[in-house]
Amino acid sequence: MANKVTIHFAQDRIDRAAYIAETVGFGEIIRTAEYFNRNNLFEMKQITETGVLIVRGSSGQIVTMFIMRPEQVEEIYRKNHWGRVPAWLMTKVKKNWKKGYTQNQPDYH
């Protein structure tokens, strides 16, 4: 796993990854957006079928991941001109929120 994640992830986000695995699971990646972040560095945001957002750096290493809130998934779809969030995905994201999975993630702000 060490070469697939950043040091930040391995040291600061590994508890969150374990929490995701135990609650909603990772699922399959259904959408990927490539962009330059505010520091002008290339990143990828990947949405999974379970409502998890995975952020990867230019090397492909995982920088962070978290269970999304409904407004976060809507924003990503809007910014990438993907149309409306599929109803099944929004239902999943809302269920995650209602169950408290989003709010209870380790180190989630």
SETIKOL-51412 format. One record per residue (C-alpha): residue number from 1; x, y, z. Coordinates in steps of 0.25 Angstrom, whole numbers, plus 5000, padded with zeros to 4 digits. Example, Ala and Ser with C-alpha at 12.3 -4.5 7.8 and 13.67 -1.06 7.14 Angstrom:
REM residues 2
<atom><n>1</n><u>5049</u><v>4982</v><w>5031</w></atom>
<atom><n>2</n><u>5055</u><v>4996</v><w>5029</w></atom>
REM end
This chain:
REM residues 109
<atom><n>1</n><u>5000</u><v>5000</v><w>5000</w></atom>
<atom><n>2</n><u>5012</u><v>5010</v><w>5003</w></atom>
<atom><n>3</n><u>5014</u><v>5013</v><w>4988</w></atom>
<atom><n>4</n><u>4999</u><v>5015</v><w>4985</w></atom>
<atom><n>5</n><u>4997</u><v>5026</v><w>4996</w></atom>
<atom><n>6</n><u>5004</u><v>5038</v><w>5000</w></atom>
<atom><n>7</n><u>5011</u><v>5040</v><w>5013</w></atom>
<atom><n>8</n><u>5000</u><v>5049</v><w>5017</w></atom>
<atom><n>9</n><u>4990</u><v>5038</v><w>5015</w></atom>
<atom><n>10</n><u>4998</u><v>5027</v><w>5021</w></atom>
<atom><n>11</n><u>5000</u><v>5036</v><w>5034</w></atom>
<atom><n>12</n><u>4988</u><v>5044</v><w>5035</w></atom>
<atom><n>13</n><u>4976</u><v>5038</v><w>5027</w></atom>
<atom><n>14</n><u>4978</u><v>5023</v><w>5029</w></atom>
<atom><n>15</n><u>4967</u><v>5023</v><w>5041</w></atom>
<atom><n>16</n><u>4957</u><v>5029</v><w>5031</w></atom>
<atom><n>17</n><u>4960</u><v>5019</v><w>5021</w></atom>
<atom><n>18</n><u>4958</u><v>5008</v><w>5031</w></atom>
<atom><n>19</n><u>4945</u><v>5015</v><w>5035</w></atom>
<atom><n>20</n><u>4940</u><v>5015</v><w>5020</w></atom>
<atom><n>21</n><u>4943</u><v>5001</v><w>5018</w></atom>
<atom><n>22</n><u>4935</u><v>4997</v><w>5031</w></atom>
<atom><n>23</n><u>4923</u><v>5006</v><w>5028</w></atom>
<atom><n>24</n><u>4920</u><v>5008</v><w>5013</w></atom>
<atom><n>25</n><u>4931</u><v>5001</v><w>5006</w></atom>
<atom><n>26</n><u>4939</u><v>5006</v><w>4995</w></atom>
<atom><n>27</n><u>4932</u><v>5001</v><w>4983</w></atom>
<atom><n>28</n><u>4935</u><v>5003</v><w>4968</w></atom>
<atom><n>29</n><u>4940</u><v>5016</v><w>4962</w></atom>
<atom><n>30</n><u>4928</u><v>5022</v><w>4954</w></atom>
<atom><n>31</n><u>4934</u><v>5036</v><w>4950</w></atom>
<atom><n>32</n><u>4947</u><v>5042</v><w>4949</w></atom>
<atom><n>33</n><u>4950</u><v>5057</v><w>4948</w></atom>
<atom><n>34</n><u>4964</u><v>5062</v><w>4945</w></atom>
<atom><n>35</n><u>4968</u><v>5077</v><w>4948</w></atom>
<atom><n>36</n><u>4978</u><v>5086</v><w>4954</w></atom>
<atom><n>37</n><u>4976</u><v>5090</v><w>4968</w></atom>
<atom><n>38</n><u>4978</u><v>5103</v><w>4975</w></atom>
<atom><n>39</n><u>4993</u><v>5101</v><w>4975</w></atom>
<atom><n>40</n><u>4993</u><v>5098</v><w>4960</w></atom>
<atom><n>41</n><u>4996</u><v>5083</v><w>4963</w></atom>
<atom><n>42</n><u>4989</u><v>5072</v><w>4955</w></atom>
<atom><n>43</n><u>4979</u><v>5064</v><w>4963</w></atom>
<atom><n>44</n><u>4968</u><v>5054</v><w>4960</w></atom>
<atom><n>45</n><u>4955</u><v>5053</v><w>4968</w></atom>
<atom><n>46</n><u>4949</u><v>5040</v><w>4967</w></atom>
<atom><n>47</n><u>4934</u><v>5037</v><w>4971</w></atom>
<atom><n>48</n><u>4931</u><v>5022</v><w>4975</w></atom>
<atom><n>49</n><u>4917</u><v>5015</v><w>4975</w></atom>
<atom><n>50</n><u>4917</u><v>5016</v><w>4990</w></atom>
<atom><n>51</n><u>4918</u><v>5031</v><w>4990</w></atom>
<atom><n>52</n><u>4933</u><v>5032</v><w>4994</w></atom>
<atom><n>53</n><u>4942</u><v>5043</v><w>4988</w></atom>
<atom><n>54</n><u>4956</u><v>5038</v><w>4985</w></atom>
<atom><n>55</n><u>4966</u><v>5049</v><w>4982</w></atom>
<atom><n>56</n><u>4979</u><v>5045</v><w>4975</w></atom>
<atom><n>57</n><u>4991</u><v>5054</v><w>4972</w></atom>
<atom><n>58</n><u>4999</u><v>5054</v><w>4959</w></atom>
<atom><n>59</n><u>5006</u><v>5041</v><w>4962</w></atom>
<atom><n>60</n><u>4993</u><v>5034</v><w>4964</w></atom>
<atom><n>61</n><u>4995</u><v>5032</v><w>4979</w></atom>
<atom><n>62</n><u>4983</u><v>5034</v><w>4988</w></atom>
<atom><n>63</n><u>4984</u><v>5047</v><w>4995</w></atom>
<atom><n>64</n><u>4971</u><v>5046</v><w>5003</w></atom>
<atom><n>65</n><u>4957</u><v>5040</v><w>5002</w></atom>
<atom><n>66</n><u>4944</u><v>5043</v><w>5009</w></atom>
<atom><n>67</n><u>4929</u><v>5040</v><w>5009</w></atom>
<atom><n>68</n><u>4923</u><v>5051</v><w>5002</w></atom>
<atom><n>69</n><u>4911</u><v>5060</v><w>5006</w></atom>
<atom><n>70</n><u>4900</u><v>5062</v><w>4996</w></atom>
<atom><n>71</n><u>4904</u><v>5076</v><w>4993</w></atom>
<atom><n>72</n><u>4918</u><v>5071</v><w>4990</w></atom>
<atom><n>73</n><u>4914</u><v>5061</v><w>4980</w></atom>
<atom><n>74</n><u>4905</u><v>5071</v><w>4973</w></atom>
<atom><n>75</n><u>4916</u><v>5081</v><w>4973</w></atom>
<atom><n>76</n><u>4925</u><v>5072</v><w>4966</w></atom>
<atom><n>77</n><u>4915</u><v>5068</v><w>4956</w></atom>
<atom><n>78</n><u>4912</u><v>5082</v><w>4953</w></atom>
<atom><n>79</n><u>4926</u><v>5087</v><w>4952</w></atom>
<atom><n>80</n><u>4929</u><v>5076</v><w>4942</w></atom>
<atom><n>81</n><u>4917</u><v>5078</v><w>4933</w></atom>
<atom><n>82</n><u>4912</u><v>5063</v><w>4936</w></atom>
<atom><n>83</n><u>4898</u><v>5067</v><w>4937</w></atom>
<atom><n>84</n><u>4889</u><v>5063</v><w>4949</w></atom>
<atom><n>85</n><u>4894</u><v>5053</v><w>4959</w></atom>
<atom><n>86</n><u>4888</u><v>5039</v><w>4956</w></atom>
<atom><n>87</n><u>4877</u><v>5037</v><w>4966</w></atom>
<atom><n>88</n><u>4882</u><v>5024</v><w>4971</w></atom>
<atom><n>89</n><u>4895</u><v>5031</v><w>4975</w></atom>
<atom><n>90</n><u>4889</u><v>5043</v><w>4982</w></atom>
<atom><n>91</n><u>4880</u><v>5033</v><w>4989</w></atom>
<atom><n>92</n><u>4893</u><v>5025</v><w>4994</w></atom>
<atom><n>93</n><u>4899</u><v>5039</v><w>4998</w></atom>
<atom><n>94</n><u>4887</u><v>5043</v><w>5006</w></atom>
<atom><n>95</n><u>4886</u><v>5030</v><w>5013</w></atom>
<atom><n>96</n><u>4901</u><v>5031</v><w>5017</w></atom>
<atom><n>97</n><u>4898</u><v>5045</v><w>5022</w></atom>
<atom><n>98</n><u>4885</u><v>5041</v><w>5030</w></atom>
<atom><n>99</n><u>4892</u><v>5029</v><w>5036</w></atom>
<atom><n>100</n><u>4903</u><v>5039</v><w>5041</w></atom>
<atom><n>101</n><u>4914</u><v>5032</v><w>5033</w></atom>
<atom><n>102</n><u>4919</u><v>5045</v><w>5027</w></atom>
<atom><n>103</n><u>4919</u><v>5053</v><w>5040</w></atom>
<atom><n>104</n><u>4926</u><v>5042</v><w>5048</w></atom>
<atom><n>105</n><u>4938</u><v>5040</v><w>5039</w></atom>
<atom><n>106</n><u>4951</u><v>5042</v><w>5046</w></atom>
<atom><n>107</n><u>4958</u><v>5055</v><w>5044</w></atom>
<atom><n>108</n><u>4946</u><v>5060</v><w>5035</w></atom>
<atom><n>109</n><u>4944</u><v>5075</v><w>5036</w></atom>
REM end
